[in-house]
């Protein structure tokens, strides 16, 4: 005989004070029909507000699991707003503090799992929300999930398919994929989306025929003409009143671009790893203090801004170094997809190094990713893009 040993948790009287869009309401209706499962939607759709609505619906003590300090702070702030709770009434486990309430807590995986020993508090909640649940395949993350006894589990992700093929672990720990919105569906009816290909003249030296991709990245990052093109494009976008995010994969490249922008843009915000909590808080305060009337540009590493970074004002992305995987592309472009007053068109500047075969192929993969998200390609007269099958373009 199979026994249900899940924990119902402790009843709570949570109330939802936010407002859902029609698509968010559709997602909630489906999720309410199940005790567990994964909700997949692109960055900018509003997965956090959907989770807050589910927390209010479940009405039991809840733990939100995150893997980064940025996310911990964001979740506490947004739950406070959506559930009408004082921020100090929402417990924090991680980021230098261990102050759980046992009612509504946000906890970091790294703090809850010390040296393979999972904190007993994990088993006491009736509802567990797993943010960025595609990271569950990491050993420390999976160990925490194996200690969860909650009746209700909700996994949130923009990328339910992992490049390493380990995504079945997500469903094993969080439940089946209950709702999946394709990027094209999530963006439909919001604002215009345009990718602007920028052809570079970069050629690799003759002795670089056997260069690794990391070596090629190093050559791209050090190329003065390519960097000058990016910097000029960013300055032009700022002058046009746009709010750009410049992403690169290398810290040295980030510094090079920042130096080129100095003296041309009033407010340059640099986001990268290796900061202390105090430094991150100061940077966030500086960013928040820039009024809409002032020009600004954010220059960041993809690792830092790819997940857990929210700034609804962003409307222009500069991909300063190439990527190829569609999941990464969706995460990066998703930084632009949050609604903001006056936002009508979002743009992605894509630097195409067509003289380098491996980089040309990477652009081809990005192009398919853009079209899957519903982006128009500037200068593209290929009508086939309007008749492409909308694979995965469904809500279920």
Secondary structure as a PSIPRED ss2 file (coil, helix, strand):
# PSIPRED VFORMAT (PSIPRED V4.0)

   1 X C   1.000  0.000  0.000
   2 X C   1.000  0.000  0.000
   3 X C   1.000  0.000  0.000
   4 X C   1.000  0.000  0.000
   5 X C   1.000  0.000  0.000
   6 X C   1.000  0.000  0.000
   7 X E   0.000  0.000  1.000
   8 X C   1.000  0.000  0.000
   9 X C   1.000  0.000  0.000
  10 X C   1.000  0.000  0.000
  11 X E   0.000  0.000  1.000
  12 X C   1.000  0.000  0.000
  13 X C   1.000  0.000  0.000
  14 X C   1.000  0.000  0.000
  15 X C   1.000  0.000  0.000
  16 X C   1.000  0.000  0.000
  17 X C   1.000  0.000  0.000
  18 X C   1.000  0.000  0.000
  19 X C   1.000  0.000  0.000
  20 X C   1.000  0.000  0.000
  21 X C   1.000  0.000  0.000
  22 X H   0.000  1.000  0.000
  23 X H   0.000  1.000  0.000
  24 X H   0.000  1.000  0.000
  25 X H   0.000  1.000  0.000
  26 X H   0.000  1.000  0.000
  27 X H   0.000  1.000  0.000
  28 X H   0.000  1.000  0.000
  29 X H   0.000  1.000  0.000
  30 X H   0.000  1.000  0.000
  31 X H   0.000  1.000  0.000
  32 X H   0.000  1.000  0.000
  33 X C   1.000  0.000  0.000
  34 X C   1.000  0.000  0.000
  35 X C   1.000  0.000  0.000
  36 X E   0.000  0.000  1.000
  37 X E   0.000  0.000  1.000
  38 X E   0.000  0.000  1.000
  39 X E   0.000  0.000  1.000
  40 X E   0.000  0.000  1.000
  41 X C   1.000  0.000  0.000
  42 X C   1.000  0.000  0.000
  43 X C   1.000  0.000  0.000
  44 X C   1.000  0.000  0.000
  45 X C   1.000  0.000  0.000
  46 X C   1.000  0.000  0.000
  47 X H   0.000  1.000  0.000
  48 X H   0.000  1.000  0.000
  49 X H   0.000  1.000  0.000
  50 X H   0.000  1.000  0.000
  51 X H   0.000  1.000  0.000
  52 X H   0.000  1.000  0.000
  53 X H   0.000  1.000  0.000
  54 X H   0.000  1.000  0.000
  55 X H   0.000  1.000  0.000
  56 X H   0.000  1.000  0.000
  57 X H   0.000  1.000  0.000
  58 X H   0.000  1.000  0.000
  59 X C   1.000  0.000  0.000
  60 X E   0.000  0.000  1.000
  61 X C   1.000  0.000  0.000
  62 X E   0.000  0.000  1.000
  63 X E   0.000  0.000  1.000
  64 X E   0.000  0.000  1.000
  65 X E   0.000  0.000  1.000
  66 X E   0.000  0.000  1.000
  67 X C   1.000  0.000  0.000
  68 X C   1.000  0.000  0.000
  69 X H   0.000  1.000  0.000
  70 X H   0.000  1.000  0.000
  71 X H   0.000  1.000  0.000
  72 X H   0.000  1.000  0.000
  73 X H   0.000  1.000  0.000
  74 X H   0.000  1.000  0.000
  75 X H   0.000  1.000  0.000
  76 X H   0.000  1.000  0.000
  77 X H   0.000  1.000  0.000
  78 X H   0.000  1.000  0.000
  79 X H   0.000  1.000  0.000
  80 X H   0.000  1.000  0.000
  81 X H   0.000  1.000  0.000
  82 X H   0.000  1.000  0.000
  83 X H   0.000  1.000  0.000
  84 X C   1.000  0.000  0.000
  85 X C   1.000  0.000  0.000
  86 X C   1.000  0.000  0.000
  87 X H   0.000  1.000  0.000
  88 X H   0.000  1.000  0.000
  89 X H   0.000  1.000  0.000
  90 X C   1.000  0.000  0.000
  91 X E   0.000  0.000  1.000
  92 X E   0.000  0.000  1.000
  93 X E   0.000  0.000  1.000
  94 X E   0.000  0.000  1.000
  95 X C   1.000  0.000  0.000
  96 X C   1.000  0.000  0.000
  97 X E   0.000  0.000  1.000
  98 X E   0.000  0.000  1.000
  99 X E   0.000  0.000  1.000
 100 X C   1.000  0.000  0.000
 101 X C   1.000  0.000  0.000
 102 X C   1.000  0.000  0.000
 103 X C   1.000  0.000  0.000
 104 X E   0.000  0.000  1.000
 105 X E   0.000  0.000  1.000
 106 X E   0.000  0.000  1.000
 107 X E   0.000  0.000  1.000
 108 X E   0.000  0.000  1.000
 109 X H   0.000  1.000  0.000
 110 X H   0.000  1.000  0.000
 111 X H   0.000  1.000  0.000
 112 X H   0.000  1.000  0.000
 113 X E   0.000  0.000  1.000
 114 X E   0.000  0.000  1.000
 115 X C   1.000  0.000  0.000
 116 X C   1.000  0.000  0.000
 117 X E   0.000  0.000  1.000
 118 X E   0.000  0.000  1.000
 119 X C   1.000  0.000  0.000
 120 X H   0.000  1.000  0.000
 121 X H   0.000  1.000  0.000
 122 X H   0.000  1.000  0.000
 123 X H   0.000  1.000  0.000
 124 X H   0.000  1.000  0.000
 125 X C   1.000  0.000  0.000
 126 X C   1.000  0.000  0.000
 127 X E   0.000  0.000  1.000
 128 X E   0.000  0.000  1.000
 129 X E   0.000  0.000  1.000
 130 X E   0.000  0.000  1.000
 131 X C   1.000  0.000  0.000
 132 X C   1.000  0.000  0.000
 133 X H   0.000  1.000  0.000
 134 X H   0.000  1.000  0.000
 135 X H   0.000  1.000  0.000
 136 X H   0.000  1.000  0.000
 137 X H   0.000  1.000  0.000
 138 X C   1.000  0.000  0.000
 139 X H   0.000  1.000  0.000
 140 X H   0.000  1.000  0.000
 141 X H   0.000  1.000  0.000
 142 X H   0.000  1.000  0.000
 143 X H   0.000  1.000  0.000
 144 X H   0.000  1.000  0.000
 145 X H   0.000  1.000  0.000
 146 X H   0.000  1.000  0.000
 147 X H   0.000  1.000  0.000
 148 X C   1.000  0.000  0.000
 149 X C   1.000  0.000  0.000
 150 X E   0.000  0.000  1.000
 151 X C   1.000  0.000  0.000
 152 X E   0.000  0.000  1.000
 153 X E   0.000  0.000  1.000
 154 X E   0.000  0.000  1.000
 155 X E   0.000  0.000  1.000
 156 X E   0.000  0.000  1.000
 157 X E   0.000  0.000  1.000
 158 X C   1.000  0.000  0.000
 159 X C   1.000  0.000  0.000
 160 X C   1.000  0.000  0.000
 161 X C   1.000  0.000  0.000
 162 X C   1.000  0.000  0.000
 163 X C   1.000  0.000  0.000
 164 X C   1.000  0.000  0.000
 165 X C   1.000  0.000  0.000
 166 X C   1.000  0.000  0.000
 167 X C   1.000  0.000  0.000
 168 X H   0.000  1.000  0.000
 169 X H   0.000  1.000  0.000
 170 X H   0.000  1.000  0.000
 171 X H   0.000  1.000  0.000
 172 X H   0.000  1.000  0.000
 173 X H   0.000  1.000  0.000
 174 X H   0.000  1.000  0.000
 175 X C   1.000  0.000  0.000
 176 X C   1.000  0.000  0.000
 177 X E   0.000  0.000  1.000
 178 X E   0.000  0.000  1.000
 179 X E   0.000  0.000  1.000
 180 X E   0.000  0.000  1.000
 181 X C   1.000  0.000  0.000
 182 X C   1.000  0.000  0.000
 183 X H   0.000  1.000  0.000
 184 X H   0.000  1.000  0.000
 185 X H   0.000  1.000  0.000
 186 X H   0.000  1.000  0.000
 187 X H   0.000  1.000  0.000
 188 X C   1.000  0.000  0.000
 189 X C   1.000  0.000  0.000
 190 X C   1.000  0.000  0.000
 191 X C   1.000  0.000  0.000
 192 X E   0.000  0.000  1.000
 193 X E   0.000  0.000  1.000
 194 X E   0.000  0.000  1.000
 195 X E   0.000  0.000  1.000
 196 X E   0.000  0.000  1.000
 197 X E   0.000  0.000  1.000
 198 X E   0.000  0.000  1.000
 199 X E   0.000  0.000  1.000
 200 X C   1.000  0.000  0.000
 201 X C   1.000  0.000  0.000
 202 X C   1.000  0.000  0.000
 203 X C   1.000  0.000  0.000
 204 X C   1.000  0.000  0.000
 205 X C   1.000  0.000  0.000
 206 X H   0.000  1.000  0.000
 207 X H   0.000  1.000  0.000
 208 X H   0.000  1.000  0.000
 209 X C   1.000  0.000  0.000
 210 X C   1.000  0.000  0.000
 211 X C   1.000  0.000  0.000
 212 X C   1.000  0.000  0.000
 213 X H   0.000  1.000  0.000
 214 X H   0.000  1.000  0.000
 215 X H   0.000  1.000  0.000
 216 X H   0.000  1.000  0.000
 217 X H   0.000  1.000  0.000
 218 X H   0.000  1.000  0.000
 219 X H   0.000  1.000  0.000
 220 X H   0.000  1.000  0.000
 221 X H   0.000  1.000  0.000
 222 X H   0.000  1.000  0.000
 223 X C   1.000  0.000  0.000
 224 X H   0.000  1.000  0.000
 225 X H   0.000  1.000  0.000
 226 X H   0.000  1.000  0.000
 227 X H   0.000  1.000  0.000
 228 X H   0.000  1.000  0.000
 229 X H   0.000  1.000  0.000
 230 X H   0.000  1.000  0.000
 231 X H   0.000  1.000  0.000
 232 X H   0.000  1.000  0.000
 233 X H   0.000  1.000  0.000
 234 X H   0.000  1.000  0.000
 235 X H   0.000  1.000  0.000
 236 X H   0.000  1.000  0.000
 237 X H   0.000  1.000  0.000
 238 X H   0.000  1.000  0.000
 239 X H   0.000  1.000  0.000
 240 X C   1.000  0.000  0.000
 241 X C   1.000  0.000  0.000
 242 X C   1.000  0.000  0.000
 243 X C   1.000  0.000  0.000
 244 X E   0.000  0.000  1.000
 245 X E   0.000  0.000  1.000
 246 X E   0.000  0.000  1.000
 247 X E   0.000  0.000  1.000
 248 X E   0.000  0.000  1.000
 249 X C   1.000  0.000  0.000
 250 X C   1.000  0.000  0.000
 251 X H   0.000  1.000  0.000
 252 X H   0.000  1.000  0.000
 253 X H   0.000  1.000  0.000
 254 X H   0.000  1.000  0.000
 255 X H   0.000  1.000  0.000
 256 X H   0.000  1.000  0.000
 257 X H   0.000  1.000  0.000
 258 X H   0.000  1.000  0.000
 259 X H   0.000  1.000  0.000
 260 X H   0.000  1.000  0.000
 261 X H   0.000  1.000  0.000
 262 X C   1.000  0.000  0.000
 263 X C   1.000  0.000  0.000
 264 X C   1.000  0.000  0.000
 265 X C   1.000  0.000  0.000
 266 X C   1.000  0.000  0.000
 267 X E   0.000  0.000  1.000
 268 X E   0.000  0.000  1.000
 269 X E   0.000  0.000  1.000
 270 X E   0.000  0.000  1.000
 271 X E   0.000  0.000  1.000
 272 X C   1.000  0.000  0.000
 273 X C   1.000  0.000  0.000
 274 X C   1.000  0.000  0.000
 275 X C   1.000  0.000  0.000
 276 X C   1.000  0.000  0.000
 277 X H   0.000  1.000  0.000
 278 X H   0.000  1.000  0.000
 279 X H   0.000  1.000  0.000
 280 X H   0.000  1.000  0.000
 281 X H   0.000  1.000  0.000
 282 X H   0.000  1.000  0.000
 283 X H   0.000  1.000  0.000
 284 X H   0.000  1.000  0.000
 285 X H   0.000  1.000  0.000
 286 X H   0.000  1.000  0.000
 287 X H   0.000  1.000  0.000
 288 X H   0.000  1.000  0.000
 289 X H   0.000  1.000  0.000
 290 X C   1.000  0.000  0.000
 291 X C   1.000  0.000  0.000
 292 X C   1.000  0.000  0.000
 293 X C   1.000  0.000  0.000
 294 X C   1.000  0.000  0.000
 295 X C   1.000  0.000  0.000
 296 X E   0.000  0.000  1.000
 297 X E   0.000  0.000  1.000
 298 X E   0.000  0.000  1.000
 299 X E   0.000  0.000  1.000
 300 X E   0.000  0.000  1.000
 301 X E   0.000  0.000  1.000
 302 X H   0.000  1.000  0.000
 303 X H   0.000  1.000  0.000
 304 X H   0.000  1.000  0.000
 305 X H   0.000  1.000  0.000
 306 X C   1.000  0.000  0.000
 307 X C   1.000  0.000  0.000
 308 X C   1.000  0.000  0.000
 309 X C   1.000  0.000  0.000
 310 X C   1.000  0.000  0.000
 311 X C   1.000  0.000  0.000
 312 X C   1.000  0.000  0.000
 313 X C   1.000  0.000  0.000
 314 X C   1.000  0.000  0.000
 315 X C   1.000  0.000  0.000
 316 X E   0.000  0.000  1.000
 317 X E   0.000  0.000  1.000
 318 X E   0.000  0.000  1.000
 319 X E   0.000  0.000  1.000
 320 X C   1.000  0.000  0.000
 321 X C   1.000  0.000  0.000
 322 X C   1.000  0.000  0.000
 323 X C   1.000  0.000  0.000
 324 X C   1.000  0.000  0.000
 325 X C   1.000  0.000  0.000
 326 X H   0.000  1.000  0.000
 327 X H   0.000  1.000  0.000
 328 X H   0.000  1.000  0.000
 329 X H   0.000  1.000  0.000
 330 X H   0.000  1.000  0.000
 331 X H   0.000  1.000  0.000
 332 X H   0.000  1.000  0.000
 333 X H   0.000  1.000  0.000
 334 X H   0.000  1.000  0.000
 335 X C   1.000  0.000  0.000
 336 X C   1.000  0.000  0.000
 337 X C   1.000  0.000  0.000
 338 X C   1.000  0.000  0.000
 339 X C   1.000  0.000  0.000
 340 X C   1.000  0.000  0.000
 341 X C   1.000  0.000  0.000
 342 X C   1.000  0.000  0.000
 343 X C   1.000  0.000  0.000
 344 X C   1.000  0.000  0.000
 345 X E   0.000  0.000  1.000
 346 X E   0.000  0.000  1.000
 347 X E   0.000  0.000  1.000
 348 X E   0.000  0.000  1.000
 349 X E   0.000  0.000  1.000
 350 X E   0.000  0.000  1.000
 351 X E   0.000  0.000  1.000
 352 X E   0.000  0.000  1.000
 353 X C   1.000  0.000  0.000
 354 X C   1.000  0.000  0.000
 355 X C   1.000  0.000  0.000
 356 X C   1.000  0.000  0.000
 357 X H   0.000  1.000  0.000
 358 X H   0.000  1.000  0.000
 359 X H   0.000  1.000  0.000
 360 X H   0.000  1.000  0.000
 361 X H   0.000  1.000  0.000
 362 X H   0.000  1.000  0.000
 363 X H   0.000  1.000  0.000
 364 X H   0.000  1.000  0.000
 365 X H   0.000  1.000  0.000
 366 X H   0.000  1.000  0.000
 367 X H   0.000  1.000  0.000
 368 X H   0.000  1.000  0.000
 369 X H   0.000  1.000  0.000
 370 X H   0.000  1.000  0.000
 371 X H   0.000  1.000  0.000
 372 X H   0.000  1.000  0.000
 373 X C   1.000  0.000  0.000
 374 X C   1.000  0.000  0.000
 375 X C   1.000  0.000  0.000
 376 X E   0.000  0.000  1.000
 377 X E   0.000  0.000  1.000
 378 X C   1.000  0.000  0.000
 379 X C   1.000  0.000  0.000
 380 X C   1.000  0.000  0.000
 381 X C   1.000  0.000  0.000
 382 X C   1.000  0.000  0.000
 383 X H   0.000  1.000  0.000
 384 X H   0.000  1.000  0.000
 385 X H   0.000  1.000  0.000
 386 X H   0.000  1.000  0.000
 387 X H   0.000  1.000  0.000
 388 X C   1.000  0.000  0.000
 389 X C   1.000  0.000  0.000
 390 X C   1.000  0.000  0.000
 391 X C   1.000  0.000  0.000
 392 X C   1.000  0.000  0.000
 393 X C   1.000  0.000  0.000
 394 X C   1.000  0.000  0.000
 395 X C   1.000  0.000  0.000
 396 X C   1.000  0.000  0.000
